[in-house]
Amino acid sequence: MTTESKKPPTVFISYSWTTTDHEQWVYELATRLMSDGVMVKLDKWDLKEGNDTLAFMESMVTSTEIDKVLIICERGYQAKADKRTGGVGTETELITPKIYGNVGQEKFIPVVSERDEEGKPFLPTFCSSRMYVDLSIEYEKGYERLLRTLHQAPMHRKPALGAVPSFLFEQEVSHYESSNLIKQLNSAIENNPKRVRGITSSFINTFLGELKQLEITSIDNPSLLDETVKEKIDESLPLRNVYINFINSLSESDEIDSDWIVELFESLYPLAHNQKNNSYYESQFDQFKFFITELFIYTCAILIKHNQYKVLSEVFNNEFHTKNFTNDNLKIRFEGYRFYIESLERLNERLGYRKFSYTGEILSQRADNSLISKEEFLNTDLLLHYISKILRPDERYFWFPTTYMYRSAYSHFKLLSKLKSKRHAEKIKCIFNADTIEELKLSISSYSVAQPIRVQNDYFNQAPHIASIIKPDEIATML
């Protein structure tokens, strides 16, 4: 219903002639309400000489044409109402039964215009337990509340009842506890930053606990294990998104540090290997290998998104102390979190999908998170390859960019393109282990591969050379 066609509310103002100043206060309130579309019944302009005052008051209180009765509560009104004296006393005798007889009534609204020396509102006994509108302190705020009440336009509207969330009845992995920690984290960041460290520690333990739901505990048909792995990867998506939201909140608020990231991935690594003294299939843990690789790419993408280059540099240069089934004192670099997922490539061949890399295919398909675009995800995977070859050129094992073939040849590589700006190059150079612009140019120049980076049988595509995106002599040539 539009404001033009809606019938204006009609209100009666019940008040005491305590002082001339108070009478003027009431008169100005009534006048303003009239100007704001409220039909006001007031003795000053509705009670004429010769009228029966008692009949007028009774009609105002009992009439069905009166939508609301505003009870102006101040020192004089409270005294007269409680002692039942004067016109206020008469109105009180008329109003009281209607209030006490209907607990849920909304017609009679106390409006506080004055408070006592202790700051308590002057509320008559008959309405002391009722919610009131306060015009004694923040007048404008209280007036808006009153106006919204009269026009039935509340500031906080009750939302429409929606449908029951379908995920409640879906057989998906539970992520309630880790999702709840995101809410706690966001609240702590805003209201109590000292709690952030404790929440981040709790998240690691909670997240690891929820990941146990992805374990493959029984294998009825080993020849179909690859399909089970794919199913577990599909089930992991909600947990992946929870993690992305958590680290995004940390990074965005500048509460992120490399120690937390290192601790998390040191704790994740053992999931990719058998930890029990029993027989097992190596592919039985491939869902975790995929998940960990994906999480590492997203971690770096989030850090880049929020310009956390120092933290990213520390992660790239850190030595991760973790373990697997045969070694409790395993030391790896970040390249160790890029796993080859044998079961997915076997599934690719067995079912005739004919993908150059089924792992890359799935990573690309899943790169649909609202915080990180697909292009950003694919670029980050490629960046990890460049960093790996630049920082550790002599290492046999490097980060292979599994998703390179899903990157458009015309894709914009924002981070590397920004190196043309001297201002941005100064910020970004640390991730290439460079202290100066000249060292940065040397680092980029040092990228070298003995042969094109491509997956087996992909004769038409190869990972782009870094020089095809940014040439060393282009670095820092702009402001």
NORCOR-V578759 format. One record per residue. N is the residue number from 1. RES is the residue in three letters. PHI is phi in degrees with one decimal (* if undefined). PSI is psi as a letter, one per 40 degrees, with the letter a starting at -180 (NA if undefined). D_LAST is the distance of its C-alpha to the last C-alpha in Angstrom with 2 decimals. Layout:
{{N,RES,PHI,PSI,D_LAST} {N,RES,PHI,PSI,D_LAST}}
//
This chain:
{{1,MET,*,h,56.71} {2,THR,-79.8,i,54.93} {3,THR,-66.3,d,55.16} {4,GLU,-71.9,d,57.25} {5,SER,-93.2,e,59.96} {6,LYS,-76.1,h,60.16} {7,LYS,-66.8,h,63.13} {8,PRO,-66.0,i,62.04} {9,PRO,-69.5,i,63.12} {10,THR,-114.3,h,66.09} {11,VAL,-128.7,i,66.32} {12,PHE,-113.3,h,68.94} {13,ILE,-103.2,h,68.03} {14,SER,-99.2,h,70.50} {15,TYR,-151.2,i,70.23} {16,SER,-109.8,i,72.35} {17,TRP,-82.8,g,73.15} {18,THR,-68.6,d,72.39} {19,THR,-142.0,i,71.15} {20,THR,-66.3,d,70.32} {21,ASP,-64.1,d,66.67} {22,HIS,-69.6,d,66.64} {23,GLU,-59.4,d,68.38} {24,GLN,-66.0,d,65.71} {25,TRP,-60.3,d,62.97} {26,VAL,-66.4,d,64.63} {27,TYR,-60.5,d,65.12} {28,GLU,-68.1,d,61.42} {29,LEU,-62.9,d,60.47} {30,ALA,-62.8,d,62.92} {31,THR,-63.2,d,61.68} {32,ARG,-67.6,d,58.04} {33,LEU,-62.0,d,59.06} {34,MET,-59.8,d,60.96} {35,SER,-68.6,e,57.91} {36,ASP,-102.4,f,55.93} {37,GLY,84.7,e,58.41} {38,VAL,-112.3,h,60.92} {39,MET,-78.0,h,64.61} {40,VAL,-105.8,h,65.96} {41,LYS,-99.4,h,69.66} {42,LEU,-135.3,h,70.30} {43,ASP,-58.5,d,73.62} {44,LYS,-59.0,d,72.41} {45,TRP,-122.1,e,72.34} {46,ASP,-109.0,e,74.27} {47,LEU,-99.2,h,77.37} {48,LYS,-102.3,i,79.82} {49,GLU,-58.5,h,82.92} {50,GLY,94.4,e,85.83} {51,ASN,-71.6,i,83.75} {52,ASP,-82.8,h,84.72} {53,THR,-64.3,d,81.96} {54,LEU,-65.8,d,82.92} {55,ALA,-65.0,d,82.94} {56,PHE,-62.4,d,79.54} {57,MET,-63.3,d,78.00} {58,GLU,-64.4,d,79.62} {59,SER,-66.7,d,78.46} {60,MET,-66.8,d,74.87} {61,VAL,-79.0,d,74.87} {62,THR,-99.9,e,76.79} {63,SER,-63.5,h,75.82} {64,THR,-74.8,e,73.96} {65,GLU,-80.0,e,72.19} {66,ILE,-91.1,h,70.34} {67,ASP,-77.9,d,67.28} {68,LYS,-140.1,i,66.31} {69,VAL,-117.5,h,67.97} {70,LEU,-91.3,h,65.66} {71,ILE,-100.6,h,67.36} {72,ILE,-80.2,h,65.95} {73,CYS,-98.8,h,66.35} {74,GLU,-146.5,a,66.85} {75,ARG,-53.7,d,69.46} {76,GLY,-66.7,d,72.21} {77,TYR,-64.7,d,71.81} {78,GLN,-61.0,d,71.91} {79,ALA,-63.9,d,75.08} {80,LYS,-68.4,d,76.91} {81,ALA,-66.9,d,75.89} {82,ASP,-70.5,d,77.03} {83,LYS,-93.5,e,80.29} {84,ARG,57.2,f,80.83} {85,THR,-114.0,i,81.50} {86,GLY,66.1,a,81.02} {87,GLY,-63.0,d,79.26} {88,VAL,-61.3,d,76.49} {89,GLY,-62.3,d,79.21} {90,THR,-64.0,d,80.59} {91,GLU,-62.3,d,77.21} {92,THR,-61.9,d,76.72} {93,GLU,-64.9,d,80.03} {94,LEU,-78.9,d,78.91} {95,ILE,-79.1,d,75.41} {96,THR,-51.4,d,76.26} {97,PRO,-60.9,d,78.24} {98,LYS,-71.1,d,75.53} {99,ILE,-75.1,d,72.85} {100,TYR,-68.7,d,75.02} {101,GLY,-81.3,e,76.45} {102,ASN,-142.5,g,73.09} {103,VAL,-59.4,d,70.58} {104,GLY,-91.7,e,67.89} {105,GLN,-63.7,i,68.39} {106,GLU,-128.3,e,65.40} {107,LYS,-74.8,d,67.30} {108,PHE,-98.7,h,67.66} {109,ILE,-116.7,h,64.38} {110,PRO,-67.7,h,64.46} {111,VAL,-122.6,h,62.07} {112,VAL,-83.4,h,61.68} {113,SER,-112.3,e,61.48} {114,GLU,-153.7,i,62.48} {115,ARG,-126.4,i,62.47} {116,ASP,-83.1,a,64.80} {117,GLU,-63.0,d,64.11} {118,GLU,-92.1,e,62.92} {119,GLY,84.9,e,60.47} {120,LYS,-89.0,h,62.72} {121,PRO,-70.7,i,63.15} {122,PHE,-81.5,g,66.60} {123,LEU,-107.8,h,67.55} {124,PRO,-59.7,i,71.19} {125,THR,-56.4,d,72.86} {126,PHE,-67.6,e,73.15} {127,CYS,-130.6,f,69.38} {128,SER,-66.6,d,68.14} {129,SER,-98.0,e,66.91} {130,ARG,-89.6,i,65.10} {131,MET,-66.6,h,61.36} {132,TYR,-127.2,i,60.68} {133,VAL,-98.9,h,58.10} {134,ASP,-100.5,h,56.98} {135,LEU,-111.8,e,56.68} {136,SER,-89.9,d,57.49} {137,ILE,-117.5,c,54.05} {138,GLU,-98.6,g,51.09} {139,TYR,-58.8,d,52.91} {140,GLU,-64.4,d,50.19} {141,LYS,-64.4,d,49.28} {142,GLY,-68.9,d,52.98} {143,TYR,-64.4,d,53.71} {144,GLU,-61.8,d,51.12} {145,ARG,-61.8,d,52.70} {146,LEU,-63.0,d,56.14} {147,LEU,-62.2,d,55.10} {148,ARG,-64.6,d,53.59} {149,THR,-64.4,d,56.80} {150,LEU,-67.2,d,59.00} {151,HIS,-91.9,e,57.05} {152,GLN,53.7,f,56.73} {153,ALA,-128.4,g,52.94} {154,PRO,-62.1,i,51.93} {155,MET,-66.5,d,48.39} {156,HIS,-110.1,g,48.62} {157,ARG,-86.1,h,50.19} {158,LYS,-69.2,h,51.88} {159,PRO,-69.2,i,50.19} {160,ALA,-67.4,i,52.30} {161,LEU,-70.7,h,53.88} {162,GLY,-92.9,a,52.05} {163,ALA,-80.1,i,53.31} {164,VAL,-64.2,h,53.82} {165,PRO,-55.3,h,50.75} {166,SER,-65.7,d,51.72} {167,PHE,-65.4,e,50.13} {168,LEU,-62.7,d,52.95} {169,PHE,-108.5,e,55.34} {170,GLU,-91.7,i,53.21} {171,GLN,-86.2,g,53.74} {172,GLU,-115.9,i,50.20} {173,VAL,-64.3,i,49.00} {174,SER,-82.3,h,49.03} {175,HIS,-138.4,f,45.81} {176,TYR,-62.5,d,47.14} {177,GLU,-66.2,d,46.66} {178,SER,-68.8,d,43.06} {179,SER,-64.7,d,42.22} {180,ASN,-66.1,d,43.89} {181,LEU,-66.7,d,41.76} {182,ILE,-63.6,d,38.63} {183,LYS,-62.4,d,40.22} {184,GLN,-63.4,d,41.08} {185,LEU,-62.6,d,37.56} {186,ASN,-62.2,d,35.96} {187,SER,-67.6,d,38.63} {188,ALA,-65.9,d,38.15} {189,ILE,-58.2,d,34.37} {190,GLU,-83.3,d,35.04} {191,ASN,-114.7,d,38.29} {192,ASN,-150.1,g,39.00} {193,PRO,-56.1,d,36.12} {194,LYS,-64.7,d,38.66} {195,ARG,-83.1,e,40.22} {196,VAL,-59.5,d,37.14} {197,ARG,-59.5,d,37.91} {198,GLY,-63.9,d,41.48} {199,ILE,-68.4,d,40.55} {200,THR,-65.7,d,38.12} {201,SER,-66.1,d,40.92} {202,SER,-63.0,d,43.39} {203,PHE,-61.9,d,41.18} {204,ILE,-58.4,d,41.28} {205,ASN,-64.2,d,45.08} {206,THR,-65.3,d,45.52} {207,PHE,-63.2,d,43.22} {208,LEU,-62.1,d,45.00} {209,GLY,-64.3,d,48.29} {210,GLU,-70.8,d,47.39} {211,LEU,-67.8,e,46.24} {212,LYS,-61.2,d,49.82} {213,GLN,-65.6,e,50.70} {214,LEU,-89.8,e,49.05} {215,GLU,-64.6,i,51.46} {216,ILE,-100.5,h,53.89} {217,THR,-95.9,d,57.14} {218,SER,-139.4,h,59.68} {219,ILE,-127.1,h,59.68} {220,ASP,-77.9,d,62.64} {221,ASN,-134.2,g,61.62} {222,PRO,-56.3,d,59.31} {223,SER,-69.5,e,58.78} {224,LEU,-106.6,e,57.05} {225,LEU,-59.8,d,54.87} {226,ASP,-61.8,d,51.80} {227,GLU,-69.6,d,52.40} {228,THR,-63.9,d,52.78} {229,VAL,-59.5,d,49.45} {230,LYS,-61.2,d,47.79} {231,GLU,-62.8,d,49.56} {232,LYS,-66.5,d,48.31} {233,ILE,-63.0,d,44.72} {234,ASP,-61.4,d,45.17} {235,GLU,-69.2,d,46.61} {236,SER,-77.3,e,43.65} {237,LEU,-56.5,d,41.23} {238,PRO,-59.6,d,41.97} {239,LEU,-68.5,d,41.43} {240,ARG,-60.5,d,38.12} {241,ASN,-67.0,d,36.95} {242,VAL,-60.5,d,38.26} {243,TYR,-61.3,d,36.21} {244,ILE,-59.7,d,32.99} {245,ASN,-64.8,d,33.63} {246,PHE,-67.2,d,34.43} {247,ILE,-70.0,d,31.40} {248,ASN,-65.8,d,29.16} {249,SER,-62.7,d,30.70} {250,LEU,-63.2,d,30.22} {251,SER,-69.5,d,26.58} {252,GLU,-64.8,d,25.70} {253,SER,-90.8,e,27.44} {254,ASP,67.9,f,25.90} {255,GLU,-97.4,e,29.45} {256,ILE,-80.6,i,28.83} {257,ASP,-144.4,i,29.30} {258,SER,-67.1,d,29.73} {259,ASP,-59.5,d,33.35} {260,TRP,-66.2,d,34.43} {261,ILE,-63.2,d,32.89} {262,VAL,-61.9,d,34.52} {263,GLU,-59.8,d,37.81} {264,LEU,-61.4,d,37.82} {265,PHE,-73.9,d,37.28} {266,GLU,-64.3,d,39.72} {267,SER,-76.4,d,42.21} {268,LEU,-75.8,d,41.49} {269,TYR,-53.9,d,41.96} {270,PRO,-59.3,d,45.78} {271,LEU,-63.3,d,46.19} {272,ALA,-81.7,e,45.42} {273,HIS,-138.2,i,48.51} {274,ASN,-66.6,h,52.15} {275,GLN,-113.3,e,52.87} {276,LYS,-118.5,i,56.61} {277,ASN,-84.8,g,59.43} {278,ASN,-148.1,i,60.61} {279,SER,-75.0,i,60.44} {280,TYR,-160.0,i,57.39} {281,TYR,-104.9,h,55.49} {282,GLU,-57.5,d,52.08} {283,SER,-72.2,e,50.72} {284,GLN,-63.0,e,52.00} {285,PHE,-115.0,e,48.67} {286,ASP,-64.3,d,46.36} {287,GLN,-62.8,d,45.47} {288,PHE,-73.7,d,43.96} {289,LYS,-60.5,d,42.13} {290,PHE,-61.8,d,40.53} {291,PHE,-61.3,d,39.78} {292,ILE,-67.1,d,38.20} {293,THR,-59.2,d,35.94} {294,GLU,-62.1,d,34.86} {295,LEU,-63.5,d,34.32} {296,PHE,-66.4,d,32.10} {297,ILE,-61.7,d,29.80} {298,TYR,-65.9,d,29.67} {299,THR,-58.5,d,29.09} {300,CYS,-65.8,d,25.93} {301,ALA,-64.0,d,24.82} {302,ILE,-66.2,d,25.38} {303,LEU,-61.9,d,23.47} {304,ILE,-65.3,d,20.42} {305,LYS,-57.0,d,20.92} {306,HIS,-104.9,e,20.80} {307,ASN,58.4,f,18.01} {308,GLN,-89.3,g,20.81} {309,TYR,-71.3,d,19.27} {310,LYS,-64.7,d,21.29} {311,VAL,-62.8,d,24.45} {312,LEU,-62.4,d,23.75} {313,SER,-61.9,d,23.31} {314,GLU,-64.6,d,26.60} {315,VAL,-65.4,d,28.34} {316,PHE,-62.9,d,27.29} {317,ASN,-96.3,e,28.62} {318,ASN,-76.3,i,31.63} {319,GLU,-102.9,h,35.19} {320,PHE,-87.7,h,37.14} {321,HIS,-101.1,h,40.76} {322,THR,-141.4,a,42.90} {323,LYS,-157.7,i,46.12} {324,ASN,-133.5,a,47.96} {325,PHE,-64.0,d,51.67} {326,THR,-101.7,e,52.20} {327,ASN,-142.4,h,49.79} {328,ASP,-86.2,e,49.41} {329,ASN,-130.3,f,46.85} {330,LEU,-86.6,h,44.34} {331,LYS,-118.8,h,40.88} {332,ILE,-134.2,i,38.19} {333,ARG,-97.3,a,34.44} {334,PHE,-62.3,d,32.56} {335,GLU,-60.1,d,33.65} {336,GLY,-68.6,e,37.13} {337,TYR,-96.9,e,36.32} {338,ARG,-102.8,h,35.96} {339,PHE,-100.9,i,39.62} {340,TYR,-89.1,h,41.51} {341,ILE,-99.1,g,43.62} {342,GLU,-60.6,d,46.82} {343,SER,-63.6,d,48.76} {344,LEU,-68.3,d,46.26} {345,GLU,-71.2,d,46.30} {346,ARG,-68.3,d,50.08} {347,LEU,-64.5,d,50.26} {348,ASN,-57.0,d,48.10} {349,GLU,-75.8,d,50.64} {350,ARG,-65.3,d,53.74} {351,LEU,-95.3,e,53.06} {352,GLY,67.5,f,51.70} {353,TYR,-70.6,d,48.26} {354,ARG,60.8,f,46.92} {355,LYS,-91.3,i,43.36} {356,PHE,-60.2,d,41.38} {357,SER,-146.3,h,40.52} {358,TYR,-70.4,d,42.22} {359,THR,-61.6,d,40.16} {360,GLY,-62.8,d,36.95} {361,GLU,-60.8,d,38.66} {362,ILE,-69.3,d,39.54} {363,LEU,-57.7,d,36.18} {364,SER,-66.2,d,34.59} {365,GLN,-62.9,d,37.28} {366,ARG,-82.7,e,36.82} {367,ALA,-78.3,g,33.04} {368,ASP,-126.9,f,33.61} {369,ASN,-70.2,i,32.72} {370,SER,-68.5,d,31.40} {371,LEU,-88.6,d,28.67} {372,ILE,-127.0,h,27.28} {373,SER,-72.9,i,27.23} {374,LYS,-60.4,d,28.89} {375,GLU,-61.5,d,25.71} {376,GLU,-63.6,d,24.06} {377,PHE,-64.6,d,27.28} {378,LEU,-65.1,d,27.56} {379,ASN,-65.1,d,23.97} {380,THR,-66.3,d,24.64} {381,ASP,-58.1,d,27.85} {382,LEU,-69.6,d,26.09} {383,LEU,-60.2,d,23.41} {384,LEU,-59.5,d,26.38} {385,HIS,-64.4,d,27.76} {386,TYR,-59.6,d,24.69} {387,ILE,-60.6,d,24.49} {388,SER,-58.4,d,28.24} {389,LYS,-73.6,d,28.31} {390,ILE,-79.5,d,25.46} {391,LEU,-74.6,d,26.82} {392,ARG,-134.0,g,30.44} {393,PRO,-64.7,d,30.77} {394,ASP,-94.2,e,34.46} {395,GLU,-73.1,h,35.63} {396,ARG,-70.4,d,38.06} {397,TYR,-99.4,h,37.14} {398,PHE,-129.2,i,33.60} {399,TRP,-77.3,h,32.14} {400,PHE,-88.9,h,33.29} {401,PRO,-78.2,g,31.23} {402,THR,-56.0,d,34.33} {403,THR,-99.7,e,32.66} {404,TYR,-56.4,d,30.69} {405,MET,-73.1,e,33.14} {406,TYR,-96.8,e,32.56} {407,ARG,-85.7,h,28.86} {408,SER,-68.6,i,28.30} {409,ALA,-63.5,d,27.08} {410,TYR,-103.2,e,24.69} {411,SER,-64.7,i,23.52} {412,HIS,-89.4,h,19.86} {413,PHE,-98.2,g,18.72} {414,LYS,-58.4,d,16.08} {415,LEU,-60.1,d,15.50} {416,LEU,-70.6,d,15.14} {417,SER,-64.2,d,13.07} {418,LYS,-68.2,e,10.42} {419,LEU,-66.1,e,10.26} {420,LYS,-67.1,d,8.20} {421,SER,-85.8,h,5.14} {422,LYS,-60.8,d,5.20} {423,ARG,-61.2,d,6.03} {424,HIS,-74.4,d,8.52} {425,ALA,-60.3,d,9.68} {426,GLU,-62.2,d,10.74} {427,LYS,-76.0,d,12.74} {428,ILE,-88.9,d,14.21} {429,LYS,-55.6,d,15.17} {430,CYS,-63.2,d,18.39} {431,ILE,-72.3,e,20.02} {432,PHE,-101.0,e,20.08} {433,ASN,59.7,f,21.66} {434,ALA,-111.4,h,18.89} {435,ASP,-96.9,d,18.31} {436,THR,-131.9,i,15.65} {437,ILE,-63.9,d,13.02} {438,GLU,-64.2,d,15.86} {439,GLU,-65.4,d,18.28} {440,LEU,-63.1,d,16.23} {441,LYS,-61.8,d,16.32} {442,LEU,-66.3,d,20.01} {443,SER,-63.5,d,20.66} {444,ILE,-63.4,d,19.43} {445,SER,-66.7,d,21.42} {446,SER,-76.5,e,24.42} {447,TYR,-61.4,h,25.00} {448,SER,-151.2,h,28.33} {449,VAL,-131.1,h,31.29} {450,ALA,-68.4,d,34.71} {451,GLN,-148.5,i,35.34} {452,PRO,-54.8,i,33.70} {453,ILE,-85.3,h,33.27} {454,ARG,-153.8,i,35.72} {455,VAL,-79.1,i,38.66} {456,GLN,-58.1,h,42.18} {457,ASN,75.4,e,43.44} {458,ASP,-93.9,g,40.07} {459,TYR,-89.6,e,40.13} {460,PHE,-106.5,d,37.84} {461,ASN,-124.3,i,34.75} {462,GLN,-154.6,i,32.69} {463,ALA,-64.5,h,29.68} {464,PRO,-66.0,i,26.59} {465,HIS,-68.1,i,25.26} {466,ILE,-59.9,d,21.81} {467,ALA,-68.0,e,20.81} {468,SER,-77.4,e,21.67} {469,ILE,-106.8,d,18.86} {470,ILE,-144.7,h,16.12} {471,LYS,-92.2,i,16.74} {472,PRO,-52.3,d,15.96} {473,ASP,-75.9,e,14.58} {474,GLU,-90.2,e,11.97} {475,ILE,-67.7,h,10.52} {476,ALA,59.8,f,7.15} {477,THR,-91.2,e,6.96} {478,MET,-124.9,i,3.79} {479,LEU,-70.6,NA,0.00}}
//
